[in-house]
Amino acid sequence: MLRLPDVIMILRDVFNADSTLEKSRTNPKYFTRKRKLPFAAVLEVMLCMYHKSTQKILNKFFGKVFCSQQSFSEARQKFTEYPFVRALECLRNAFYSSGNRETLKTFHGYHIFAIDGSAFALPGLKSLLDIFGGTGKKADAPTARASIIYDVMSKFILHADIKPLKVDERTLAKAHISAIQDIICLKKCIILMDRGYPSEALIRDLLGKTYFVMRVKSSFSKKIDVLPCGDHIIELYPNISVRILKFALKSGEVETLISNVNDINFDEFKRLYFMRWGVEIAFDLIKNKIETTNWGGWSEQCIRQEFFLGILLTNVVLICEREAAVKVDERRNPRNKYEYRPNLSNIVSTLQGTLSKAVFAIPKNEIISFCSCIIEECAYQPCPVRPGRSFSRNKEPRKTKFHKSRKSAL
């Protein structure tokens, strides 16, 4: 199992590598002289996970040595998102390496991935509106389309991207699949997608390449609408046969799935598709707990930096959760009514400041003991898992700035 000390060493190697600086800076002259804000210092500040006033963060980081917000902003404009993208790639390669792959969870021998997208609200600037597009009645609220492919059983984001709204989710889904095909065998994967993805072009593209399960809308196809609940195989398009699975939910709604998986029983598909909920939890972690959309910069470059940093931090949090879960299970009282799992908000709060310290400041021979202390704190006060809970969805919620169930961990 990939552990936190392994993660720290990967991040340390990437962020301190000369090649990272060379490929990141937008001008070969940048970060060549010894100044108050070298490249490593800028990365360390960003890795602290503080979402407060930039000047307050800098004062805390540099102490009595004054560093202005303007200087920090100028330094951020001198490099791209490459350091965080490269760190994500190295972390993913280690996570899915042959040595670690045996520790990953599977479902009937398949890795279960989910692809989903989400709208990310951006600062209200015309420059960002021109680049990313907008939402709202007048389409004047700058918004970007983010998309990820997520391992729902092993809890890891394999690939992510942020694009203008004009780039549709299916295009991003194809890009995700292309990005991971050299890391893992697609024939051993099942990809889950919701109702926004099914189309003839995408289905044709995925057939023969990988396995998929997609939910479809009630009016997606007349051939599907006339079928009763149950398991069917039909020719949906010319020379394209797929499996159609229809379930009656407790709410009375009929859930319809399209798939090319033929070696899993009908009764298992409801459980299989329910796993897609993991990608929604991942977006909740990215947007609400790590607060990626609490942008610290207002340029396209800063938006991309903070997005990929948010994805990287999400993976680090999830790896810490897996490691802390082992300790929670070891300490569990068998008389407890529920199973327990680590509290994600507590993990995010624990990593604030300590992650950057581990990557940039702690001596190499002290990393293991330092990480052990972090994991001990991450395993503190776990949450009970209450199966079968459900809540009615309020389709017209009253908009409040601070929601009663959203307390900041940062």
N, C-alpha and C positions, 0 to 999 in steps of 0.2 A: 504494500500500500504506500502510495506517495505521501510523505509526511511533511510537516511544516519546515523542519530543517532543510529538506531537499528543495522545497520551494524557495526558501531564503537564499540558498546557494545559487539556484538558477537565476533569480532576480539580480543577485549580486554580480554574477558573471556577465549578464546582459547589460546592466546599467553602467558597469565600469569598463566595458570593452571599448577599445578605440574605434572599432568598426561601427559600433552603435552611434557614437558621436559623428563620425564621418557621414553616415547615411541619414542622420537625423537633421543636421543643420542645413539651413537653406542657403548658406553662403560659406565657402571654405574658410573664410577669415574669421567667422564667428567662434567664440569660445577658445581662442588660441592664446590670449594673454591671461595672466593670473590676475583675476579680479575678485571682488566681493561675492559675485554671483557666478561661480563656475557651473558648468553643465550638471555635474553631480548634485550640487546644492539645490538647483532648481527642481530636479527630479525628487530629491529628498523631501522638500517642502510639499510638493504635490502628493507624495505618497503618505503624508501625515493624516489625510482624511479629515482635515478640519474644514467645516463649512461656516466659517465666521467671516468677519471683516478681514480682507486680505492684509491690511496693515497690522491688525491685531495678531494674525498668524505669524507674520514676519517678525514682529517685535518679540513674540514668544520664542521663535526659532533662533534668531540671531542675538537675542539678549541686548547687551549694551551697545553692540555694533549696529548702528542704524542702517536699515535698508528700506528704501521707499517702495511704495506700491507701484509707482511708475517704472522703476528700475526692473522690478520683477515682471511686470507686464511686457516690457521691452524684451527681456530675456526669453519669455515664452514665445514671442513672435519669431525668434531666431531658429526654431526647430519644429519639425512636424510631429505627428503622432507615432512615428516609427518606433521609439523606445518601448512603448506600451504594446504595440502590435507585435514586435519581435519577442517581447517577454511572454505574450499570450501564446505565440507559436511554439516557443521552447517549452513552456509549461504543458501545452497540449501534447507535444511529442513525447515528453517524459510520462505523462499520464497514460497515454495509449501505447507505450513501449511494450515490447514483448515481455519484459520482466514484471511490469505492473499490470498487464492486461488480465492476468489470471485472477486478480483481486476484484475486478469489475463485475458488477451484477448483470445478469442476462435474464431474458424471459423466453423459455423454450429454446435456449441456445442463441437467441437474437439480442443484439444491442438495440435498445429502444430509444430513438431520438425523436424529439418534437421540434417543429419549426413554427415560429410565430413572429408576428410583427407588432409594433406598438408606436403610437404617435408620441414624440417627445417635444413638449412645448419649449420654445426658444425665447431668448430676450427679444423684446419688441423693437427691433431695429430694421429699417428698410433694407439695409445691406443683406441681412439674413433672410428677409422675406424674398428678395430677388433671387437668392441662391437656392433656398429650400422650398419656397412656396408657403402658402398660408391656409388656415382653416377658419371657421366661423362664418357668419352670415355674409360678410363682405370679403372673406378669404384674406383678411389682413392681419391675422395672428400668426407670426412665423412659427412653423412646425416642421420637424424632420421625421422621416420614417426610419425607425430602427428595426432590425430583424436579427434573430439569433437561431442557431441550431443547438439544441440542449439535450444532453444525455439525462433522461428523466430518472433512470435507476441508479446511476453512479454519480449524478449531480455534478455536471461539468458542462460549461459552454465551450463548444468546439470551435465555433466561428461566429463572428458578428460583423455587422456593418451598419452605417448610418448614411442615408441618402436623401435626396429631395423627394417630396411627396409624389412627383410625377413618375418615380420608379416604383412599379407595382410589386406586390409581395411575391408573386410567382417568379419574377425575374430574380429577386433576392434569394428565393428558395433554391433555384438552380445554381446560383453562385455558391451558396453554402455547401451543397452536395459536391460540386466540383472541387471545392477547397479541401474537403476531407477525404476524397477518394484515394489519395496516396498514403493516408495515415491508417485507415481501417478498411477492411473488405466490405464493400457495400452490399454484397450478397448475404452478409451475416447481420444486416441491419433492417429494422422496420422503422419507417419514418411516419410519424403521426402529424396530421394537419387538420385544421378546422374548416369551417364552411366557406372561407374566403379563397381557398386554394384550388378546388377541383376545376379542371378545364380539360378539353380534349388534348390540347397541345402539351400540357404538363403530364397528363397520364401517359401519352405516347412517349414522352421523353424519359419517364421513369421506368416503364416496362422494359424488362431485360437488363436494367441497370441496378435496381435495388427493389426492396419491398416497401409498400406503403399502406396506410389506412387513413382515409379521408372521410370526414363527415360532409354530407351534402344537404343543401336546402330542399324543402319539400317540392319546389317547382323546378328542380335542376333538370330532370328528364322525365318525360311522360312514360317511358319504358319502365322507369323505377317507381313512379307514383302508383302505377296500377298493381304492383306486386304486394302480396300480403306480408305480414310479419313473418320472418323466418330467414332461411339461408338459400340463396339463389345464385346461379351463374348465368349471365346473359351476355349477348354481344351488344355492348353499349355503343360502339362505333364500328365502322367497317374494319373487319379483321382484328378487332380489339374486344376480347372477352374478359370480363372482370367478375369478381365475387361481390354480391350485394347482400348486406346483412341488415335486417330491420328489427328493432327492439321497441317494445312499448315501455316507456319510462313511468315512474310512480306518478308523475305530474299529469299523465295522460298523453303527453307528447310522444310522437314516434321518432326515434333516432335512426337515421339511415347512414350506413357506412359503405364506402367503396374500397375494395382491397384486391391485391393480387397474391395475398398470403393464403395458401391452400392446406398447410399442414398444422393449423391450429383450429381447435374445435369451436363451433359457434358460440357455446356458452362462455368461452374465454375472452371473446372480443369486447364485451362490455367492460370487463376489467382492464383489458389492454388499452382501449381508447381513453378510459378514465385516467390513465397515467399521464395523458397530455396536460393535466392540470399542473404538473410540475413546472412547465415552462411559464405558466402564469405566476407561480410563486417566485420563479427566478426574476421575472420582470418586476415584481413587487420589491424584491431585494435590491435590484439595480436602481429603481426609481425612488423608492420610499425609505428604505433603511440606509443604503449607502448615499442616497440623495444625489445621484448623478445629475439630475436635471436642475439642481441648485447651482447653476453655472457660475464659475469664477471668472470667466472671460467672455467677451462678446464678439469675437471674430470667428470666422469659419474654422480657422486653425485651432483656436482654443476649444471650440465645441468638439472637434474631432479628437483632440488630445484628451479631454475630460471624458468623452464617451468611452474610448478604448481603455482609459485608466479605470473607469467604473466597471467595465467587463472584467478586467484583470483582477480588481479587488473582489468582485463577486466570486470568482473562482477560488481566490485565496480563502475567503470566508467559508465557502463550501468544503474546501479541503480541511480546514480547521474543524468544521462541524463533524465531518466523518471521523476525524481523529478523536474529538471530544466525545462522540457518541459511544466509542469503545469504552471509555472510562465511565460514562453514565450507565451503560449496560452492566459493567462489572460491579458497580455499587448499588444496583437496583435491589430493593427489598422484594423478595418473591411474594410477599403478602400484599404488595401494592395492587390496587385495582387496575391501574393503567400502566402502559409502557411510557417511558419518558425519553425525551430527546433534548439536545442542547438548544438554548434560546438564541436565535439568530441575532436579535438586537443586542444581546449581551456580547456576542462574538464580535460584532461590528464595533461596539464601544471599546472592547478589550484591545482590538487591533489599532485603534486610533492612536497614533503616535508611536506605539511599540513596533509596528511593522517596519516603518521607515528606520527606526533605531536599529532593528535587527539586520536590515539590509545594508545600511551605510556605516554604522558605528560600532556594533558589537564585534570584538575579536573573534576570529574564526574558531578558536578552541573553546569559546564560551557559547556558541550558537545553540548547541543541543540542550544545555541546561536552561538557557534563556527561553527557548521555544517550549520546553517542558512546563515552565511557569505560565506561559501564555495559554497552553492547552488546559492546564489545571483551572485557570480562571474561566476559560470558555466552557468548561464542563460544570461550572458552579451554577446552582439553582436552575436545573433543567425544567422543561415544560411537559405536562402530561399530554399524551396523544389520546384524544377522545373520539373514537371511531363513530361514524354514522351521524355526525352533527351536520346540520344544514340550516341555512338562513334564507329567508325570503328576500328576493332582490328588489330594492327600491329603485324603480326606473327613473324617478324624478327626485333625486336627493337634493336636499337644501345645501347649497354651496357654502362651505365655511373654510376659512383660512387654516384653522387648526382642527382637524377631525378628532373626535373623542377616542378613536382607536389607533391614532397615528401619533405616537410619541417619539420624538427624535432620539436616536441612539448616539448622535454626534455632538 
